[in-house]
Amino acid sequence: MSHPAHKATALSVNVNKVALLRNSRHLNIPDVVHAATLCLEAGAQGITVHPRPDERHIRAADVFALADLMKQWPRTEFNIEGNPFHNLMDFIRQVRPQQCTFVPDSEGQFTSDHGYNLEVDGERLRPLIDECHALGVRVSLFMDAEPTTMALAKDVGADRVELYTEPYAAAHGTAEQAKQLARFAATAQAALDAGLGINAGHDLNRANLADFLRAVPGIQEVSIGHALIGDALEFGYGETVRRYLQCIRNAEAQP
């Protein structure tokens, strides 16, 4: 079954890979704030960062510099993601972004590769979610596409979930694509039924984004980093953002 994409599907650009390239030399090239500015000028509705404790890409100084930039763009959102038991909460307390995304990463993890098991972690997360709410920050939990877990996310106080889309991306263009889309659609519907907002991210790209949004109801935000920054090496930031926004519009226009 196909569903129209949520009218408010927003594109948040993850600029981690800009910082990763910069960190390979002792120069501020490329400039993370300038990259974010170009993305916002092209129509991106948000900027995402995932500052890990080892600062192998986004550094603490970047978080604060981007927070200052985002104040100049009041209609956009700053999303800071990471493990709330590592370094994330210090940034949330100081910056108070519009959204934070809790991710169950280990400190040395190469990239995010699984969502929360709330039967194990839910009670540990609850007071931190409450603290974020007291600071005026929306909380999204990074979750696998499992319909039965959405009510648990709502129960611990989450405002949204971010669906971990790598399994869909890996199946795109194969015989498994329809099965994965059905699983994500069922999870999204369970999230909507529980009263949660829905974000999505991980390995989404220009080839698979529209198919995902057509099939999965209620997606309010997609967070895209690796593929988008890779495309920007070819097309530039502005043109790349416009192409991703066109993918979103295509999904809305062709249910």
C-alpha positions in Angstrom: 0.0 0.0 0.0 1.3 3.4 -0.9 0.9 6.5 1.3 1.5 10.2 0.5 4.5 11.7 2.1 3.9 13.9 5.0 3.5 17.5 3.7 6.0 18.8 6.2 8.8 16.4 5.4 11.9 18.5 6.2 15.5 17.9 5.1 18.1 18.2 7.9 21.6 18.1 6.5 24.2 16.2 8.7 27.5 18.0 8.3 29.7 15.4 10.1 31.5 14.4 6.9 32.4 18.0 6.2 34.2 18.1 9.6 35.8 14.7 8.9 37.5 16.1 5.8 38.5 19.3 7.6 40.1 17.3 10.4 42.5 15.5 8.0 44.6 18.7 7.9 45.4 21.5 10.4 43.3 24.0 8.5 39.7 25.1 8.6 39.1 23.8 5.1 36.3 23.0 4.4 34.5 25.3 6.8 31.7 23.5 8.6 29.7 26.7 9.3 30.1 27.9 5.7 28.9 24.5 4.4 25.8 24.6 6.7 25.1 28.2 5.6 25.1 27.2 1.9 22.8 24.3 2.7 20.4 26.5 4.5 20.5 29.1 1.7 19.5 26.4 -0.7 16.4 25.5 1.3 17.4 22.9 3.9 15.1 23.1 6.9 17.7 21.9 9.4 21.3 21.1 10.3 22.2 17.9 12.2 25.5 17.1 14.0 26.6 14.0 15.9 29.5 15.1 18.1 31.2 11.9 19.3 33.5 11.9 22.4 36.7 11.4 20.3 35.9 14.4 18.1 36.9 12.5 15.0 34.6 14.7 13.0 32.3 17.3 14.7 34.2 19.1 17.5 32.7 20.9 20.5 33.6 24.2 18.9 31.6 23.3 15.8 28.5 22.7 17.9 28.6 26.1 19.4 29.5 27.8 16.2 26.6 26.1 14.4 24.3 27.0 17.3 25.2 30.7 16.7 24.6 30.3 13.0 21.2 28.7 13.5 20.0 31.7 15.5 20.2 33.6 12.2 17.7 31.1 10.7 14.7 31.1 13.1 12.6 29.0 10.8 15.1 26.1 10.7 16.0 23.6 13.3 19.3 22.5 14.9 19.4 18.8 15.8 22.2 17.4 18.0 22.4 13.7 18.2 24.5 11.2 20.2 24.6 9.0 23.2 23.1 10.8 26.3 25.3 8.8 28.6 28.5 10.1 26.9 28.8 13.7 25.9 25.4 14.7 24.4 23.7 16.1 27.5 26.4 18.7 28.1 25.7 20.1 24.6 21.9 20.0 25.2 22.2 21.9 28.4 24.4 24.6 26.9 22.9 25.0 23.4 19.2 24.0 23.9 18.7 23.0 20.3 15.2 22.6 18.9 15.7 18.8 18.8 18.1 16.2 20.2 18.2 12.6 19.0 19.3 10.0 21.5 21.4 7.3 19.8 22.7 4.1 21.5 26.3 4.3 20.1 29.3 3.0 21.9 32.2 5.4 22.2 34.3 3.9 19.4 31.5 2.9 17.1 32.2 3.5 13.4 28.7 4.7 12.7 25.2 4.2 14.2 24.0 0.7 13.4 21.1 -0.1 15.7 18.2 1.5 17.6 17.4 1.4 21.3 16.2 -1.7 23.2 13.8 0.2 25.5 13.1 -2.8 27.6 16.7 -2.5 28.7 17.4 1.2 28.5 14.0 2.8 28.9 14.1 3.6 32.6 17.7 5.0 32.3 16.5 7.3 29.4 13.3 8.6 31.1 15.0 11.2 33.5 17.2 12.5 30.7 14.2 12.9 28.4 12.4 14.7 31.2 15.4 17.0 31.6 15.4 17.8 27.9 11.8 18.7 28.0 12.5 21.0 31.0 15.1 22.7 28.8 12.5 23.1 26.0 14.1 20.5 23.7 12.2 18.0 21.6 13.5 14.4 22.0 13.7 11.8 19.3 14.9 8.2 19.9 16.9 6.3 17.3 14.9 3.1 16.8 14.8 0.1 14.6 11.7 -0.5 12.4 9.8 -2.7 14.9 6.1 -1.8 15.3 5.8 -3.2 18.8 8.5 -0.9 20.2 6.7 2.4 19.3 4.4 2.4 22.3 7.5 1.9 24.5 9.1 5.0 23.0 6.0 7.0 23.8 5.8 5.6 27.3 9.4 6.7 28.2 8.5 10.3 27.1 9.9 10.6 23.5 8.3 13.1 21.2 9.5 11.4 18.1 11.4 8.4 16.8 14.1 8.4 14.2 13.7 5.2 12.2 17.1 3.6 11.3 16.8 3.2 7.6 19.9 1.3 6.7 18.0 -2.1 6.3 15.8 -0.4 3.7 18.7 1.3 1.9 20.5 -2.0 1.7 17.4 -3.7 0.2 16.6 -0.9 -2.3 16.5 -2.2 -5.8 16.4 -5.8 -4.7 13.7 -8.4 -4.1 13.7 -7.4 -0.4 12.7 -3.8 -1.0 8.9 -4.3 -0.8 9.3 -6.4 2.4 11.4 -3.7 4.0 9.1 -0.9 3.0 6.1 -2.8 4.4 8.0 -3.2 7.7 8.8 0.5 7.9 5.3 1.5 6.9 3.9 -0.7 9.7 6.3 0.8 12.2 5.5 4.4 11.1 1.8 3.6 11.5 2.4 2.2 15.0 4.3 5.4 15.8 1.5 7.6 14.6 -1.0 5.5 16.5 1.1 6.0 19.7 1.1 9.8 19.1 4.8 10.0 18.1 6.3 12.2 15.4 8.5 10.3 12.9 12.0 11.1 11.6 14.1 8.8 9.5 17.8 8.5 8.6 20.8 6.5 7.7 22.0 5.7 4.2 19.1 7.6 2.5 20.2 9.1 -0.8 18.8 10.5 -4.0 18.1 7.1 -5.5 16.1 5.7 -2.6 14.6 8.7 -0.8 11.4 9.2 -2.8 10.5 5.5 -2.8 10.8 5.5 1.0 8.6 8.6 1.5 5.9 7.4 -0.9 5.6 4.1 1.1 6.0 5.2 4.7 3.4 7.5 6.2 4.0 10.6 8.4 7.7 11.2 7.9 8.3 14.7 9.3 12.1 14.9 8.9 14.9 13.0 7.1 18.4 13.5 8.3 21.0 12.9 5.5 24.7 13.3 5.7 27.1 10.8 4.0 25.4 10.6 0.6 24.5 14.3 0.5 28.0 15.5 1.3 29.3 13.0 -1.2 27.0 14.4 -3.8 28.1 17.9 -2.9 31.6 17.1 -4.0 30.1 16.7 -7.5 27.3 19.2 -7.6 28.1 21.7 -4.8 26.1 22.2 -1.6 23.4 24.3 -3.1 22.6 22.2 -6.1 22.7 19.0 -4.0 20.3 20.3 -1.4 17.9 21.4 -4.2 18.1 17.9 -5.7 17.2 16.3 -2.4 14.3 18.7 -1.9 13.1 17.8 -5.4 13.2 14.1 -4.3 10.9 15.0 -1.4 8.6 17.0 -3.7 8.5 14.1 -6.2 7.3 11.8 -3.4 4.6 14.2 -2.4 3.4 14.6 -6.0 3.4 10.9 -6.9 1.7 8.9 -4.1 
